[in-house]
């Protein structure tokens, strides 16, 4: 089984790749490197530089690496915070983005 991780060269994506490798999975990464870095992909993991919207590229990766599953890192997360005024705990939905270069 091979897992295709889109955005696997970014901060969260590269951690996802490491976790999958630690679990014994075979991984291939597709990333356009707009906010990711090639050095963030672990050695031995194939990195294909391109866009997820390129259907021909995606199809060739799936066929070449016999991809069974496609994963992408989350773009949003919920962060709990405590309101000082109401003294209640709420959740803030925050967009996960890379810092500007």
Backbone as JSON Lines, residues from 0, in Angstrom:
{"i":0,"aa":"X","n":[0.84,-1.18,0.0],"ca":[0.0,0.0,0.0],"c":[0.88,1.24,0.0]}
{"i":1,"aa":"X","n":[0.63,2.15,-0.91],"ca":[1.36,3.42,-0.95],"c":[0.37,4.55,-0.7]}
{"i":2,"aa":"X","n":[0.79,5.51,0.1],"ca":[-0.05,6.66,0.41],"c":[0.55,7.89,-0.26]}
{"i":3,"aa":"X","n":[-0.27,8.61,-1.0],"ca":[0.13,9.88,-1.61],"c":[-0.23,10.99,-0.65]}
{"i":4,"aa":"X","n":[0.76,11.76,-0.23],"ca":[0.53,12.9,0.66],"c":[0.7,14.17,-0.14]}
{"i":5,"aa":"X","n":[-0.39,14.89,-0.35],"ca":[-0.3,16.17,-1.05],"c":[0.08,17.23,-0.01]}
{"i":6,"aa":"X","n":[0.97,18.13,-0.39],"ca":[1.45,19.13,0.57],"c":[2.39,18.54,1.59]}
{"i":7,"aa":"X","n":[3.04,17.43,1.25],"ca":[3.9,16.73,2.19],"c":[5.24,17.38,2.44]}
{"i":8,"aa":"X","n":[5.55,18.48,1.74],"ca":[6.82,19.18,1.96],"c":[6.65,20.39,2.87]}
{"i":9,"aa":"X","n":[5.43,20.61,3.34],"ca":[5.18,21.71,4.27],"c":[5.41,21.27,5.7]}
{"i":10,"aa":"X","n":[5.19,22.19,6.63],"ca":[5.46,21.9,8.05],"c":[4.6,20.74,8.55]}
{"i":11,"aa":"X","n":[3.29,20.87,8.42],"ca":[2.39,19.84,8.92],"c":[2.47,18.58,8.05]}
{"i":12,"aa":"X","n":[2.54,18.77,6.74],"ca":[2.6,17.64,5.83],"c":[3.83,16.78,6.05]}
{"i":13,"aa":"X","n":[4.97,17.41,6.3],"ca":[6.19,16.62,6.52],"c":[6.1,15.82,7.81]}
{"i":14,"aa":"X","n":[5.43,16.36,8.83],"ca":[5.22,15.59,10.07],"c":[4.28,14.42,9.8]}
{"i":15,"aa":"X","n":[3.3,14.63,8.94],"ca":[2.4,13.54,8.56],"c":[3.19,12.43,7.86]}
{"i":16,"aa":"X","n":[4.1,12.83,6.96],"ca":[4.93,11.85,6.24],"c":[5.79,11.06,7.23]}
{"i":17,"aa":"X","n":[6.42,11.74,8.17],"ca":[7.24,11.05,9.18],"c":[6.4,10.06,9.99]}
{"i":18,"aa":"X","n":[5.2,10.47,10.37],"ca":[4.32,9.6,11.14],"c":[3.93,8.36,10.34]}
{"i":19,"aa":"X","n":[3.62,8.55,9.07],"ca":[3.26,7.41,8.21],"c":[4.45,6.47,8.04]}
{"i":20,"aa":"X","n":[5.65,7.03,7.86],"ca":[6.84,6.2,7.73],"c":[7.1,5.42,9.01]}
{"i":21,"aa":"X","n":[6.93,6.07,10.17],"ca":[7.12,5.39,11.45],"c":[6.13,4.25,11.63]}
{"i":22,"aa":"X","n":[4.96,4.36,10.98],"ca":[3.93,3.31,11.06],"c":[4.18,2.21,10.03]}
{"i":23,"aa":"X","n":[5.26,2.35,9.25],"ca":[5.62,1.33,8.28],"c":[4.96,1.48,6.92]}
{"i":24,"aa":"X","n":[4.38,2.62,6.65],"ca":[3.71,2.86,5.37],"c":[4.7,3.29,4.3]}
{"i":25,"aa":"X","n":[4.35,3.02,3.06],"ca":[5.11,3.51,1.91],"c":[4.45,4.83,1.47]}
{"i":26,"aa":"X","n":[5.27,5.87,1.26],"ca":[4.73,7.22,1.02],"c":[5.36,7.83,-0.21]}
{"i":27,"aa":"X","n":[4.57,8.6,-0.96],"ca":[5.05,9.46,-2.03],"c":[4.43,10.84,-1.79]}
{"i":28,"aa":"X","n":[5.19,11.9,-2.07],"ca":[4.74,13.27,-1.8],"c":[4.55,14.03,-3.1]}
{"i":29,"aa":"X","n":[3.43,14.74,-3.19],"ca":[3.17,15.68,-4.28],"c":[3.03,17.06,-3.66]}
{"i":30,"aa":"X","n":[3.89,17.99,-4.08],"ca":[3.88,19.34,-3.5],"c":[4.38,20.31,-4.55]}
{"i":31,"aa":"X","n":[3.79,21.51,-4.6],"ca":[4.27,22.52,-5.55],"c":[5.35,23.41,-4.95]}
{"i":32,"aa":"X","n":[5.7,23.16,-3.7],"ca":[6.76,23.88,-2.98],"c":[6.5,25.38,-2.87]}
{"i":33,"aa":"X","n":[5.22,25.78,-2.94],"ca":[4.91,27.2,-2.78],"c":[5.14,27.65,-1.35]}
{"i":34,"aa":"X","n":[4.86,26.77,-0.38],"ca":[5.16,27.07,1.02],"c":[5.95,25.96,1.68]}
{"i":35,"aa":"X","n":[6.26,24.91,0.93],"ca":[7.02,23.79,1.47],"c":[8.45,23.8,0.96]}
{"i":36,"aa":"X","n":[9.25,22.86,1.44],"ca":[10.66,22.79,1.09],"c":[11.04,21.35,0.78]}
{"i":37,"aa":"X","n":[11.85,21.16,-0.24],"ca":[12.24,19.8,-0.61],"c":[13.01,19.11,0.5]}
{"i":38,"aa":"X","n":[13.76,19.87,1.3],"ca":[14.54,19.28,2.38],"c":[13.65,18.77,3.53]}
{"i":39,"aa":"X","n":[12.38,19.19,3.55],"ca":[11.47,18.73,4.61],"c":[10.97,17.31,4.37]}
{"i":40,"aa":"X","n":[11.11,16.83,3.13],"ca":[10.68,15.48,2.8],"c":[11.8,14.52,3.2]}
{"i":41,"aa":"X","n":[11.48,13.49,3.98],"ca":[12.53,12.56,4.43],"c":[13.24,11.88,3.26]}
{"i":42,"aa":"X","n":[14.5,11.58,3.46],"ca":[15.28,10.88,2.44],"c":[14.63,9.55,2.13]}
{"i":43,"aa":"X","n":[14.64,9.2,0.85],"ca":[14.05,7.94,0.42],"c":[12.59,8.04,0.03]}
{"i":44,"aa":"X","n":[11.95,9.16,0.36],"ca":[10.54,9.35,-0.01],"c":[10.5,10.11,-1.33]}
{"i":45,"aa":"X","n":[9.84,9.56,-2.36],"ca":[9.77,10.26,-3.63],"c":[9.0,11.58,-3.5]}
{"i":46,"aa":"X","n":[9.59,12.65,-4.02],"ca":[8.94,13.96,-4.05],"c":[8.68,14.32,-5.5]}
{"i":47,"aa":"X","n":[7.41,14.55,-5.82],"ca":[7.03,15.0,-7.15],"c":[6.6,16.45,-7.01]}
{"i":48,"aa":"X","n":[7.28,17.34,-7.73],"ca":[6.96,18.76,-7.67],"c":[5.91,19.05,-8.74]}
{"i":49,"aa":"X","n":[4.75,19.49,-8.29],"ca":[3.66,19.8,-9.21],"c":[2.41,20.16,-8.42]}
{"i":50,"aa":"X","n":[1.36,20.47,-9.14],"ca":[0.1,20.89,-8.53],"c":[-0.9,19.74,-8.47]}
{"i":51,"aa":"X","n":[-1.71,19.73,-7.43],"ca":[-2.72,18.69,-7.28],"c":[-3.8,18.81,-8.36]}
{"i":52,"aa":"X","n":[-3.95,19.98,-8.95],"ca":[-4.94,20.17,-9.99],"c":[-4.53,19.59,-11.35]}
{"i":53,"aa":"X","n":[-3.3,19.17,-11.48],"ca":[-2.81,18.59,-12.73],"c":[-3.24,17.12,-12.76]}
{"i":54,"aa":"X","n":[-4.36,16.84,-13.43],"ca":[-4.93,15.5,-13.41],"c":[-4.01,14.46,-14.05]}
{"i":55,"aa":"X","n":[-3.33,14.83,-15.11],"ca":[-2.43,13.88,-15.77],"c":[-1.27,13.51,-14.85]}
{"i":56,"aa":"X","n":[-0.72,14.5,-14.16],"ca":[0.37,14.24,-13.22],"c":[-0.11,13.35,-12.08]}
{"i":57,"aa":"X","n":[-1.25,13.68,-11.5],"ca":[-1.8,12.88,-10.4],"c":[-2.05,11.44,-10.84]}
{"i":58,"aa":"X","n":[-2.61,11.27,-12.04],"ca":[-2.88,9.93,-12.55],"c":[-1.59,9.13,-12.74]}
{"i":59,"aa":"X","n":[-0.54,9.8,-13.23],"ca":[0.72,9.1,-13.44],"c":[1.37,8.7,-12.12]}
{"i":60,"aa":"X","n":[1.26,9.55,-11.1],"ca":[1.8,9.22,-9.78],"c":[1.06,8.03,-9.19]}
{"i":61,"aa":"X","n":[-0.26,8.06,-9.31],"ca":[-1.08,6.97,-8.77],"c":[-0.73,5.65,-9.45]}
{"i":62,"aa":"X","n":[-0.56,5.68,-10.77],"ca":[-0.23,4.46,-11.51],"c":[1.19,3.99,-11.22]}
{"i":63,"aa":"X","n":[2.16,4.92,-11.25],"ca":[3.57,4.56,-11.07],"c":[3.87,4.01,-9.69]}
{"i":64,"aa":"X","n":[3.27,4.61,-8.67],"ca":[3.57,4.23,-7.29],"c":[2.51,3.33,-6.67]}
{"i":65,"aa":"X","n":[1.52,2.94,-7.48],"ca":[0.43,2.07,-7.01],"c":[-0.21,2.64,-5.74]}
{"i":66,"aa":"X","n":[-0.66,3.87,-5.82],"ca":[-1.24,4.58,-4.69],"c":[-2.61,4.0,-4.34]}
{"i":67,"aa":"X","n":[-2.79,3.69,-3.06],"ca":[-4.06,3.17,-2.55],"c":[-4.86,4.22,-1.8]}
{"i":68,"aa":"X","n":[-4.16,5.24,-1.3],"ca":[-4.81,6.24,-0.46],"c":[-4.16,7.59,-0.7]}
{"i":69,"aa":"X","n":[-4.97,8.65,-0.61],"ca":[-4.46,10.01,-0.76],"c":[-4.8,10.76,0.53]}
{"i":70,"aa":"X","n":[-3.79,11.4,1.09],"ca":[-3.97,12.19,2.32],"c":[-3.47,13.59,2.09]}
{"i":71,"aa":"X","n":[-4.07,14.52,2.78],"ca":[-3.59,15.9,2.76],"c":[-3.62,16.44,4.18]}
{"i":72,"aa":"X","n":[-2.65,17.27,4.52],"ca":[-2.65,17.84,5.87],"c":[-3.82,18.81,6.03]}
{"i":73,"aa":"X","n":[-4.3,18.98,7.25],"ca":[-5.42,19.91,7.47],"c":[-5.01,21.35,7.22]}
{"i":74,"aa":"X","n":[-5.93,22.11,6.7],"ca":[-5.68,23.54,6.49],"c":[-6.24,24.38,7.63]}
{"i":75,"aa":"X","n":[-7.13,23.78,8.41],"ca":[-7.73,24.47,9.54],"c":[-7.61,23.59,10.78]}
{"i":76,"aa":"X","n":[-7.62,24.21,11.92],"ca":[-7.67,23.48,13.18],"c":[-8.49,24.29,14.16]}
{"i":77,"aa":"X","n":[-8.99,23.63,15.17],"ca":[-9.72,24.32,16.22],"c":[-8.85,24.4,17.46]}
{"i":78,"aa":"X","n":[-8.71,25.6,17.98],"ca":[-7.86,25.84,19.14],"c":[-8.74,26.3,20.3]}
{"i":79,"aa":"X","n":[-8.72,25.58,21.42],"ca":[-9.52,26.02,22.56],"c":[-8.9,27.24,23.22]}
{"i":80,"aa":"X","n":[-9.74,28.15,23.68],"ca":[-9.25,29.31,24.43],"c":[-10.27,29.65,25.51]}
{"i":81,"aa":"X","n":[-9.79,30.29,26.55],"ca":[-10.65,30.66,27.67],"c":[-10.95,32.15,27.59]}
{"i":82,"aa":"X","n":[-12.24,32.45,27.57],"ca":[-12.67,33.84,27.51],"c":[-12.56,34.46,28.9]}
{"i":83,"aa":"X","n":[-11.88,35.6,28.97],"ca":[-11.75,36.27,30.27],"c":[-13.05,36.92,30.71]}
{"i":84,"aa":"X","n":[-13.8,37.44,29.75],"ca":[-15.02,38.16,30.12],"c":[-16.15,37.22,30.56]}
{"i":85,"aa":"X","n":[-16.32,36.11,29.87],"ca":[-17.42,35.2,30.21],"c":[-16.95,33.99,31.02]}
{"i":86,"aa":"X","n":[-15.65,33.83,31.15],"ca":[-15.05,32.71,31.9],"c":[-15.52,31.35,31.38]}
{"i":87,"aa":"X","n":[-15.66,31.27,30.09],"ca":[-16.03,30.02,29.45],"c":[-14.94,29.62,28.46]}
{"i":88,"aa":"X","n":[-14.9,28.35,28.17],"ca":[-13.94,27.86,27.19],"c":[-14.65,27.75,25.85]}
{"i":89,"aa":"X","n":[-14.05,28.33,24.84],"ca":[-14.6,28.29,23.49],"c":[-13.56,27.72,22.55]}
{"i":90,"aa":"X","n":[-13.96,27.5,21.31],"ca":[-13.03,26.99,20.3],"c":[-12.96,27.99,19.16]}
{"i":91,"aa":"X","n":[-11.75,28.27,18.73],"ca":[-11.51,29.19,17.63],"c":[-11.06,28.36,16.42]}
{"i":92,"aa":"X","n":[-11.75,28.52,15.29],"ca":[-11.34,27.82,14.07],"c":[-10.31,28.71,13.37]}
{"i":93,"aa":"X","n":[-9.09,28.22,13.29],"ca":[-7.98,29.01,12.76],"c":[-7.44,28.37,11.5]}
{"i":94,"aa":"X","n":[-7.1,29.2,10.54],"ca":[-6.49,28.71,9.31],"c":[-4.99,28.46,9.57]}
{"i":95,"aa":"X","n":[-4.53,27.28,9.17],"ca":[-3.12,26.96,9.33],"c":[-2.39,27.39,8.07]}
{"i":96,"aa":"X","n":[-1.54,28.37,8.18],"ca":[-0.78,28.86,7.03],"c":[0.67,29.0,7.4]}
{"i":97,"aa":"X","n":[1.5,28.98,6.39],"ca":[2.92,29.21,6.62],"c":[3.15,30.7,6.8]}
{"i":98,"aa":"X","n":[4.15,31.08,7.59],"ca":[4.44,32.51,7.75],"c":[4.94,33.08,6.42]}
{"i":99,"aa":"X","n":[4.67,34.36,6.17],"ca":[5.15,34.96,4.92],"c":[6.66,34.95,4.83]}
{"i":100,"aa":"X","n":[7.16,34.78,3.63],"ca":[8.63,34.75,3.45],"c":[9.2,36.13,3.49]}
